[in-house]
Amino acid sequence: MTYRCNIEIFEGPLDLLLHLIKEQKMDIQDIAISTITRQYMDYIDLMQDLNLEVAGDYLIMASELTRIKSKMLLPVQEQELEDGEEGQDPRAELMRRLQEYQRYKEAAFDLRVKEHDRQQVFVRGGEVLFDEDSGEEMIAEASAFDLLNAFQNILKNKEFKKDYEITVSTFSVADRLTHILEILNAAKTITFDSLFTVLNTRRELIVTFLALLESMRLKLVRIQQAKQFDPIRLYLSADHETQVKILQQYHATPESGN
């Protein structure tokens, strides 16, 4: 594929590690480093297969995980000689960074909850504006890594048609992005899995997934999940006029049609 996607919605390697720890229901103070390292590398491989631009800090973290994993395989005496401190856990610094980062993430989430609660309060004499979603329970935003995990499962379970006929493909990210918006404008919300139901080739799945990531980057679509392992749902996050403006700018860029 010639399309290369640089998506800002992937926040960083610590986010990926926290996602994996949560997914495996691990204790952040007792990480199974071998399992986490293997799954982390699987995600990196998938991102590279999708032609996503993997930032250097992801690769630095991969080497750090490999180093920790190798140190944990050493006999205790050799670890003590190398570290200079008796009984030091090779995971200690990583666990400290993860705990600190998690505290910041939780604080940011608490602020978003307070902001949401504040929006439901109306002062006397003020203008009351009703939001269509104001009566709904606040649903957590699904992360880009939740999407990657769901897409990985689709690739594993999808049975691709064996077609040896050579055809010229005109399947583009820009076209699929427009298609996703057309569906959402008609249906308001759809499940993530339903995007891929009628697609039959690996290329079609990948291009559609990249188009979804682009729509998120452009703030045209948001993804939500009631709780972990529940179906991921897609919603519009821009009105029709805003969609038109953003798409006009997007199609005007040289790399958008690949």
TORGUDO-195077 format. One line per field, with one value per residue (C-alpha): residue number from 1; residue in one letter; x, y, z. Coordinates in nm, 3 decimals, m for minus. Layout:
pos = c(NUM  ...)
code = c(A  ...)
px = c(X  ...)
py = c(Y  ...)
pz = c(Z  ...)
! end
This chain:
pos = c(1  2  3  4  5  6  7  8  9  10  11  12  13  14  15  16  17  18  19  20  21  22  23  24  25  26  27  28  29  30  31  32  33  34  35  36  37  38  39  40  41  42  43  44  45  46  47  48  49  50  51  52  53  54  55  56  57  58  59  60  61  62  63  64  65  66  67  68  69  70  71  72  73  74  75  76  77  78  79  80  81  82  83  84  85  86  87  88  89  90  91  92  93  94  95  96  97  98  99  100  101  102  103  104  105  106  107  108  109  110  111  112  113  114  115  116  117  118  119  120  121  122  123  124  125  126  127  128  129  130  131  132  133  134  135  136  137  138  139  140  141  142  143  144  145  146  147  148  149  150  151  152  153  154  155  156  157  158  159  160  161  162  163  164  165  166  167  168  169  170  171  172  173  174  175  176  177  178  179  180  181  182  183  184  185  186  187  188  189  190  191  192  193  194  195  196  197  198  199  200  201  202  203  204  205  206  207  208  209  210  211  212  213  214  215  216  217  218  219  220  221  222  223  224  225  226  227  228  229  230  231  232  233  234  235  236  237  238  239  240  241  242  243  244  245  246  247  248  249  250  251  252  253  254  255  256  257  258)
code = c(M  T  Y  R  C  N  I  E  I  F  E  G  P  L  D  L  L  L  H  L  I  K  E  Q  K  M  D  I  Q  D  I  A  I  S  T  I  T  R  Q  Y  M  D  Y  I  D  L  M  Q  D  L  N  L  E  V  A  G  D  Y  L  I  M  A  S  E  L  T  R  I  K  S  K  M  L  L  P  V  Q  E  Q  E  L  E  D  G  E  E  G  Q  D  P  R  A  E  L  M  R  R  L  Q  E  Y  Q  R  Y  K  E  A  A  F  D  L  R  V  K  E  H  D  R  Q  Q  V  F  V  R  G  G  E  V  L  F  D  E  D  S  G  E  E  M  I  A  E  A  S  A  F  D  L  L  N  A  F  Q  N  I  L  K  N  K  E  F  K  K  D  Y  E  I  T  V  S  T  F  S  V  A  D  R  L  T  H  I  L  E  I  L  N  A  A  K  T  I  T  F  D  S  L  F  T  V  L  N  T  R  R  E  L  I  V  T  F  L  A  L  L  E  S  M  R  L  K  L  V  R  I  Q  Q  A  K  Q  F  D  P  I  R  L  Y  L  S  A  D  H  E  T  Q  V  K  I  L  Q  Q  Y  H  A  T  P  E  S  G  N)
px = c(0.000  0.126  m0.094  0.092  m0.115  0.016  m0.259  m0.237  m0.510  m0.251  m0.135  0.183  0.346  0.239  m0.123  m0.071  0.085  m0.199  m0.447  m0.275  m0.256  m0.627  m0.714  m0.526  m0.659  m0.304  m0.188  0.013  0.256  0.313  0.330  0.378  0.653  0.680  0.308  0.301  0.612  0.469  0.135  0.303  0.509  0.193  0.035  0.348  0.348  m0.021  0.035  0.321  0.113  m0.152  0.119  0.062  0.355  0.484  0.652  1.004  0.895  0.697  1.013  1.213  0.957  0.979  1.354  1.299  1.052  1.297  1.575  1.357  1.248  1.611  1.715  1.436  1.569  1.910  1.994  1.944  2.317  2.393  2.110  2.258  2.601  2.454  2.215  2.442  2.145  2.040  1.699  1.602  1.308  1.395  1.032  1.040  1.107  0.852  0.587  0.657  0.614  0.293  0.145  0.230  0.086  m0.228  m0.282  m0.270  m0.513  m0.757  m0.735  m0.810  m1.107  m1.241  m1.225  m1.419  m1.685  m1.713  m1.741  m2.017  m2.201  m2.166  m2.327  m2.641  m2.684  m2.892  m2.885  m3.203  m3.278  m3.027  m3.110  m3.187  m3.049  m3.150  m2.900  m3.030  m2.783  m2.834  m3.055  m2.810  m2.565  m2.209  m2.035  m1.658  m1.475  m1.314  m0.942  m0.761  m0.609  m0.959  m1.018  m0.693  m0.785  m1.133  m0.986  m0.730  m1.016  m1.197  m0.886  m0.851  m1.213  m1.279  m1.288  m1.150  m1.264  m0.999  m1.006  m0.713  m0.852  m0.635  m0.842  m0.759  m0.861  m1.000  m1.068  m0.931  m0.922  m1.091  m1.379  m1.427  m1.420  m1.706  m1.888  m1.862  m2.008  m2.294  m2.384  m2.371  m2.572  m2.844  m2.826  m2.688  m2.493  m2.352  m2.138  m1.770  m1.806  m2.087  m1.845  m1.668  m1.956  m1.984  m1.611  m1.438  m1.066  m0.794  m0.721  m1.084  m1.078  m0.749  m0.852  m1.184  m1.008  m0.764  m1.059  m1.217  m0.893  m0.883  m1.243  m1.148  m0.840  m1.053  m1.302  m1.585  m1.654  m1.628  m1.620  m1.776  m1.804  m2.032  m1.773  m1.476  m1.555  m1.894  m1.957  m1.782  m2.021  m1.956  m2.127  m2.106  m1.931  m1.991  m2.300  m2.347  m2.214  m1.898  m1.854  m1.866  m1.604  m1.368  m1.403  m1.334  m1.011  m0.923  m0.974  m0.770  m0.458  m0.234  m0.207  m0.578  m0.680  m0.435)
py = c(0.000  0.350  0.524  0.617  0.734  0.957  0.961  1.182  0.983  0.724  0.900  0.707  0.386  0.432  0.445  0.120  m0.046  0.067  m0.065  m0.406  m0.421  m0.338  m0.587  m0.867  m0.760  m0.737  m0.559  m0.255  m0.332  m0.688  m0.683  m1.013  m0.863  m1.154  m1.143  m0.763  m0.755  m1.016  m0.835  m0.496  m0.626  m0.772  m0.426  m0.267  m0.528  m0.460  m0.084  m0.133  m0.375  m0.103  0.136  0.360  0.584  0.435  0.708  0.653  0.646  0.327  0.158  0.292  0.138  m0.190  m0.201  m0.108  m0.395  m0.634  m0.516  m0.565  m0.907  m1.017  m0.888  m1.083  m1.400  m1.349  m1.526  m1.300  m1.268  m1.144  m0.888  m0.759  m0.715  m0.530  m0.306  m0.236  m0.269  m0.586  m0.721  m0.436  m0.530  m0.461  m0.354  m0.095  0.217  0.121  0.048  0.386  0.568  0.378  0.455  0.825  0.838  0.655  0.916  1.192  0.999  0.946  1.314  1.417  1.179  1.318  1.669  1.556  1.400  1.723  1.920  1.687  1.718  2.096  2.108  1.951  2.239  2.541  2.865  3.061  3.316  3.169  3.049  2.676  2.484  2.119  1.872  1.557  1.349  1.528  1.252  0.975  0.830  0.940  0.670  0.639  0.715  0.406  0.443  0.396  0.081  m0.056  m0.009  m0.183  m0.475  m0.500  m0.477  m0.744  m0.978  m0.902  m0.990  m1.318  m1.422  m1.299  m1.556  m1.388  m1.489  m1.657  m1.458  m1.496  m1.263  m0.952  m0.633  m0.264  m0.145  0.205  0.151  0.463  0.600  0.922  0.728  0.510  0.814  0.967  0.633  0.612  0.962  0.878  0.576  0.774  1.063  0.811  0.585  0.823  0.538  0.199  m0.070  m0.092  m0.452  m0.363  m0.151  m0.466  m0.713  m0.693  m0.650  m0.952  m0.870  m0.779  m0.461  m0.346  m0.402  m0.214  0.083  0.110  0.097  0.369  0.580  0.544  0.657  0.957  1.047  1.043  1.256  1.507  1.506  1.392  1.069  0.966  0.612  0.503  0.190  0.143  m0.074  m0.291  m0.573  m0.418  m0.343  m0.030  0.221  0.504  0.844  1.163  1.449  1.722  1.862  1.840  2.189  2.122  1.786  1.954  2.213  1.956  1.719  2.001  2.083  1.715  1.637  1.943  1.796  1.598  1.285  1.245  1.040  0.752)
pz = c(0.000  m0.084  0.171  0.490  0.782  1.061  1.324  1.632  1.811  1.920  2.236  2.311  2.434  2.797  2.680  2.492  2.795  3.022  2.765  2.762  3.142  3.167  2.893  3.072  3.416  3.552  3.864  3.756  4.042  3.923  3.542  3.359  3.145  2.898  2.818  2.790  2.569  2.331  2.301  2.268  1.975  1.818  1.825  1.674  1.397  1.326  1.314  1.069  0.859  0.837  0.719  1.019  1.101  1.426  1.629  1.757  2.123  2.052  1.927  2.224  2.458  2.267  2.327  2.693  2.738  2.572  2.804  3.113  2.991  2.938  3.283  3.448  3.286  3.446  3.774  4.078  4.149  3.798  3.827  4.154  3.994  3.697  3.891  4.186  4.423  4.596  4.500  4.265  4.041  3.674  3.626  3.907  3.698  3.432  3.696  3.862  3.528  3.454  3.796  3.761  3.409  3.521  3.794  3.533  3.310  3.599  3.697  3.338  3.329  3.659  3.513  3.204  3.430  3.630  3.307  3.188  3.523  3.516  3.171  3.323  3.571  3.468  3.666  3.732  3.462  3.222  2.875  2.871  2.575  2.549  2.410  2.242  2.443  2.776  2.911  2.833  3.077  3.013  2.809  2.803  2.481  2.334  2.266  1.938  2.087  2.153  1.780  1.690  1.911  1.756  1.406  1.488  1.585  1.259  1.056  1.248  1.206  0.852  0.575  0.264  m0.082  m0.295  m0.616  m0.853  m1.119  m1.156  m1.133  m1.102  m0.756  m0.706  m0.335  m0.161  0.193  0.080  m0.080  0.227  0.456  0.257  0.264  0.645  0.680  0.443  0.656  0.981  0.837  0.753  1.059  1.330  1.491  1.384  1.541  1.452  1.329  1.087  0.880  0.766  0.723  0.343  0.272  0.124  0.087  0.334  0.138  0.166  0.542  0.588  0.373  0.558  0.894  0.787  0.670  1.015  1.181  0.947  1.032  1.400  1.338  1.149  1.442  1.216  1.405  1.768  1.905  2.232  2.440  2.741  2.914  2.827  2.580  2.493  2.123  1.998  1.840  1.597  1.617  1.415  1.595  1.334  1.165  0.788  0.715  0.916  0.741  0.399  0.498  0.648  0.351  0.104  0.286  0.316  m0.054  m0.146  0.019  m0.225  m0.005  0.073  m0.227  m0.187)
! end
